[in-house]
Amino acid sequence: MAENNGGWCGRGFKHRTFPKHSPLICYNKPASAQVDKTLYDDKRFEALTGEIVETVVVPKRSARTWTMQAGDLCRITVSEGSQVGDVNFWNLDNTKERFYSGKTRQLHSTHLKVYDRLWSNLPYLRPMATFVYDSLAAYGIDEDGGSLHDVIGTRCDDYTYKLITGNDRVGSCHSSLTKAVIEERGLKEEDVHDVWNIFMCTGFTRDTQQYFCKPSPARKGDYIEFVADMNLLVALSACPQGDVSITVGEEVPDDVCHPLKVEVFRKKQ
Ligand SMILES: [Zn+2]
């Protein structure tokens, strides 16, 4: 028996002490995770001064898909009222290659900032897209450690809803993304994966390290942009939690839910 484990029934208990160390950043932005900002500013300019090749309105409480060519820019706009969105990415030419939120989180941080990249799963591990503009960048990291556009992972789903409430339901980002990829792209539920949580304000409590969210600070007219680093299939859910001002498990009024607008820009050939 180890010396400091408390002994039999706690008799002889001694507090165990551990040596203190400063945190070391595990993955301190390898070269391929750091983009040439001028190059991406140029890509952004070329695409925005080119033409809009696709416009998609994702109705509230539902999801839609679209495709992009490498180099295209996608702008996602909070077009009517505060609203969060969940995004999935696949390599258009091989949908086994898809977004890997966990590794993206390790390579960058829990919440993506402009010039961070979105990485694909193993064994591929390639940049799929690069974040190039955020109208909400000034939000930063708030006093509770909350920030926007997380890659903490997962998405709202009806299985967890049942775990929390005991009730059956169909009405989540997971079910919306599933419906969209089946109907529009012939994929399966299993192809839906952990998301990029755009416009959502989230973090972990300092005392218990539990996942928290706050109402989205996004307002009508806010938008983000990313440039595709490969040919992409993209899916976006306008979350049925709307602006996330209502606790999970409670009824979400329709007036806190809004659509999201998607535009794909391509540089002049
Ligand atoms: Zn959701």
Residues whose N, C-alpha, C, O or C-beta is under 5 A from the ligand:
A	BS01	ZN	C156 C173 C239 P240
